[in-house]
Amino acid sequence: MLFPRIQPVHNYRNKANKRGLYKIHIRICIGNVCHYFEVKVPKKVTREEWNGKENVWVRTIHPYHFEINNAITEKLALLRELTKRYYMAQRQLTFTIISKELQKNENPADFKLYFAQALCDPPEALQPATLGRYRAALAALNNFKPEILFLDLNEKLFLELTKYLKKQMSLKGSTIAGYFNVYKKVVHWAQLDGYLTPLQEDAIFSHLHLPRGKPPKDHLDVLEIKAWKELAFDDKNNARLARVRDMFLLQIYTGFYYSDLKSLLKTELHKDPEYGYFINRWRSKNDHLAIVPLWKFPYSMEVIKKYYSIHPSDNFLLERETFLAEPAYNRCLKEIARILGWHRNVRNKLARQTNSQLYIRYGAKLPVVSRIMGHERQETTSAYFEVNLADVIEGIKEVSFDHLGIG
């Protein structure tokens, strides 16, 4: 365990200026690394006024000698007590801990200042995107009120903040809920740092409930599906993007998630003698049967044949080499969207939403779409209809996608 060496210093850079007035810092060294922490004083000190001795750091010739000596003594007492506390707990004292303790001592009441300083060195690791959300939440708080003290933190304040974010900033419910997750986290950090008690923290948010609102449903339109399908990758280096393009198309044709495509079995692909290929699959998510009529999108079978696993011992329908880890798959989806010049969030679930939108828009009945999707419930009484392959065939007879040129 390394012990900090603590010493008040005057003009530690040892540089001269025209006025001859210099700041005072506390030099703290842990091992071979030293940091300097400024002592706030009413007036800077000349070389002649600096004494550098315990309790009389500044000579009496300085007009604020008492205030400055007292400030240095208080800071030293705080640092020595902190060192003792960490030694007794057998924990290593770090510059981050020292900095937070000094900030807390200098600014004991300002919540927004604590928030801003916490983001400079967060108590826990934050991804860049997450850190961006924290900064946006702080910016909204700055717009809401110029000053917020810790003693101002209560349920009423955050209810007023909710109204402000909704009415004045026109933020969506999901965005407001995201900001409040940030505020709760920062308040918790402050509680751990001793600015609040656990009871105070609980009282702030215990009865505060934020309606998130329903996120808008998104889907690709027909022109976008055609553009996706027709995008060509000639370069062999883009083989991975070509596979991702095809798998996303197959998701649109089947309504399956990417993970469903990965786990499709050869025994789940069937052929009706009159209509053609379809998939019968019990979804692992809810143990409900999905009946997917591939004949409605003939190109779906071209994709399946292209990636069909020819190994006799392989039970899976599609080759394992076809698939990526889902984060990599989603990154590739976004890359293809950029190539197409789209400014939208293309993701795994978008294909499933597009599939249901196509069937509903072009005339399929809700119970039939529910069976195709393998949904467990519907919001209407049709949820209780028994739908089998014959019903699916009958329910989509009038549905045709041929003229769209997408499948």
N, C-alpha and C positions, 0 to 999 in steps of 0.2 A: 504494500500500500504506500502510495506517495503522498507526503504531506505538503500542503501549499505553503510557500514562503511569501509573507505579506509585508509590504513596505510602502509608506507614502513617499511620493517623489514629486519634485518640482521641475517643470520644464524637461521632461524625460527625453525629449528629442534633442535637447542641448543646442537649440537654435536661437539665435538672437533676432529680435524684431525691433522696430523703430521705437515703440512705446516702452519696451522693457518690461511688459506685463505678461505673465505666463500662467497656464493652468496648473492645477494640482491633480494628480492621479494616484490611485492605489495600484501598485505593481504586484501582481500575483503570479508566482511561478510554480508550476507543477512539473517536476522533472526538469527538462531542459527547455520547456515552452513557457513563455511569459505573455500575459495579457495585461492591458492597462484599462482601468475603470475610472472615469472622471469623477471628481468630487465637485458637486455644484456649489459655487461660492458667489457671494454678492459682488465681489470685485476681485480681479486677478491680482497676482502677487509678484512683486519685483524680487530680484536676487537678494537685495539687501534685507527685504522683509521676511525672507524665508530663513527659518532657523534649523529645521530638520530634526528636532529633538522631541522625544516622547512628551506628549501633553502640551508642549509649547512649540508646535510645528511652525507657527507664524509668530513673529516678534510683535510686541505690543505697539510698535510704531505704525502698524497697519490699522486703518480705522475699523476694520471688521475682524480683528484678530480673534475675539472671543467666539464669534459665530463660526469662523472657519475652523478653529481648533476643535470646537464642539462637534462640527460636522465630520471631521476626520476621526475623532475619537468614537463617535457613534458608529461610523462605518467599520472601523477596526473591531469594535465590540461585536457587531453583527457577524463579521467574517470569522472571528475567533470562536464564537458560539456555534456557528455553522460547522466549522472544522471539528470542534469537540463532539458535536452531535453525530457526525458521520464516522468519526473515529470509534465512538462507543458502539455504533451499529455495525462496525467493521465493513463499511462501504466506502468505495473510492469517490472522493469529491472531484467533480469535473467542472470545467469552465461553464458549461451549459447550466448546471445547477446553480453555480455562483451567480451567473448573469440573471437568472430568473429571480433569485432571492433578492438581489440588489434592485431589480426593477419593481418587485413587489413592495419593497421598502420605500422606494421613491414615489411610486404611483399606486398607493393602496386602494384607490377608489374607482379608477377609470376602466370600465369594462372594455370599451372599444380599443383603448390603447393596449390592454392585455391581449385582446384578440389579434391585433396587428403584429405585436411582438411574438406571439405564439406561432404565427405563420412563418416568421423568419427562421424558426427552428422548432418545428412541430414535435410534440411529445411522442408521436408515433409516425411511422412511415406513411406518407401520402403519395399516391401516384400523381403525375402531372395533371391529368384531367380532374382528379379529385381536388387537388390544390387550387385549380382554376375555379371550381365550384365554391370552395371556401372563400376565395377572394371576391367572387361575385356576391356571396352572402354578406360579406363585410361591407362591400360597396353599397348594397341595399340598406344596410343598417346605418351607414353614414348619411345616406339621403334621408332616412327616416327622422333622425334626431342628431343635432350637432354634438350632444354630450349625453352619455349614458353611464351612470355610476353603478357600482355593484349593488348599492342599497336601492337603486331604482328597479332592479330585476324582480319582476313579479308576474303573475298570470295576466293582470290587466295590461301591462306594457306589451306583452307578446300578442294579446288579442288585438290591440291597437295596431301593432306591426302587421298582423295578418290582413287587416282591412286596408292598410296602406299599400301593401304589396299587391293586393288584388285590385283595388280601385285606382290608386295613383300610378302604379307601375304596370298595371294590366298583365300581371303574371298569371300563368295557368296554375291550377291546383297542384299538379304534380311538381311544378317548379317550386312553389311555396313550401310544399312538404319536404322537398330536398333541402331547401334553405334551413328549415327548422331542424332537420337532422343535424345540420352543421352547428346551429346555435346550441342544441342540446349537448353536442360533443364538446364544444368550447367551454360551456358552463361546467361540464364535468371535469375538464382539465383544470379550470379555475378552482373547483372544489378540492381536487387532489393537491393543488398548490396552496391551499389554505385560505383562499379568498372568501369561501362560503362553507357552511356546514352541510353535511349530507341532507339534513332536514330541510334546509333552505333550498337546496337543489331540487329535492322532490316536490316541494310546494310550488315551484315555478311552473312545472310542466304536467303535474299529476292529473289535472282536470282539463287539459288543453287537447282538444281533438280536432284535427284538420281534415276536412273532406278533400280527398285527392282529385275527385272528378274522374270521369272515364276518358282514357286516352283515345284520340281519334283513330278509327280503323284505317289502315293504309293498304293499298294494293297497286299492282302494276296495271296500266291500261293496255289495250290491245296493241297499240303502236309500240309501246315499250317492250312488250313480250316479243314482238316480231324483230325489233332491233337487237334484243338479247340473243334470240335464236340465230339471227343472220350474221352476228359478229364472228369474223373469221380470225383464226390465229395460225399464220403460216409458219412462223418461226418455231423450230423444235424446242427452243428455250421457253416457249409459252405453252408447252404441253399441259402443265399443271393448271393454267388458267382455262384451257380448253376443257379439261375434265370438270372444273368447277362450273363453267358455263353449262355443260351438259347435265350435271347433277342438279343444278338449280332449275333447269327446264323440267327435269323429271319430277322435282318437287312440285312444280306448278301443275304438271299433268296428274299427279297422284294425290296432292294435298298432304303428303307426308313431310315430317320434319327430316332433317339430314340424318339424325340418329336412327330414324325408322328405315331410311334407305340402307344404312349400314347393316342393319340386322334383318333385312328381308331374306327369306329362305326360298329355295327353289320350289319347295312343296307348296308355297303360297301363291305361286303363279299358275293360273288355270286358263283353259280355253273353252269358251262356249261354242258349240258347233254352228250356231246361227250368227252370233254377234262378234265373237273374237275373244281376245285376251282380257282377263280381269285379275285382280288380286283380292284374295280373301285373307284377311289378317286380323288376328286378335291383338289389339293394342295393349302393350304392357302397362301403359299409364293408367288405364281404367278397366282393362279386361273386357272391352267392348269390341264388337266385330266391325271392321271397316271393309266395305265392298267397293273396290275401285275399278270402274269400267275403263280400261285402257283403250278400248276400241274408239272412244270418243276423241282420243288424241293419237292417231296412228303413229306419229313420230316417236311417241313414248317407247314403242317396241324397238325402233331403230336404236334408240339410246341404250335400252336394256341389252340388245344383242351385241352392241359395240363393247359393252363392259361386262358381258356375261362371263361368269366363272366356269371355265371348261374343265376344271379339275374334278374328276369323279368323286374324290373324297371330300370335296368342299360342299357343305350344305348351304352356304350362303349364295344368294342369287348373283351378286355382283362381286367382281374381283376386289380383294382387300387392298391392292395397290391403288385402287381408284380413290380411296378416301384419305382425308387429312384430319388432323385434330380440329375440333370445331373452332377454336380461336383463329387458326390459320385459314380455315375455310371462310370465316366471316371477313378476314382481312382481304382474301382474294375476291370476294363478292364486291367489296368496296373498291378494289383496284379496277375491276371490270366496269363498275359504274363510272369511275373517273375516265376510263378510256372512252366510254360512250358519251361523256360530257354531262352526266347526270349530277344534279346537286340534291341528292336525297339519300336517306339512310337505307341502303339495301342490306338486308339481314336474312337470316335463316327463316324466321317466321313469316316474312313478307310473301314467300311462295305459297304457303298454306292459305293465307288470307286472300291471295289472288285466285287460287283454285275455287274457294267457296264463292267469291264474288262473281266469277265467270258463270258458275252453275246457276246461281240465284238470278243473275241479270238476264240470262238467256233462257229462263223458263222452268228450271227444275224446282220441284216442290221441296219445302223445308224439311219434312221428314226424310226424304230421299237424300238430300244433301247431308243431313245429320248422319245417315248410315254410311255415305261415302267417306265422310270425315272421321267416322268412328267416335262421334261425340257420345257422351254419357247422358246428357240432359238437353232438353229444349225448353224455351221459356213459354211455350204454348202447350195445349193439351195434346198436340200431335207428338209430343215426347213419348207417349205411351203406345204409338202405333207399332205394329210388328212389321218390320221391313226386311224382306229377303231379296235374293238375286232377282226373282221375277218382278218384285216391286220396283227395284232399281231400274230394270230394263224398261218397264212401263212408264216409270216416272221421268225418264230422260229421253223418251222417244222423240219428243218434239224439240229437244235441245240439239242444236247443230253448231259446231264450231268450224265447219269446213270453209265457209266463206271468209273467215278471219285470216286464214293463212298462218296460223300460229302452231298448229299441231299436225 
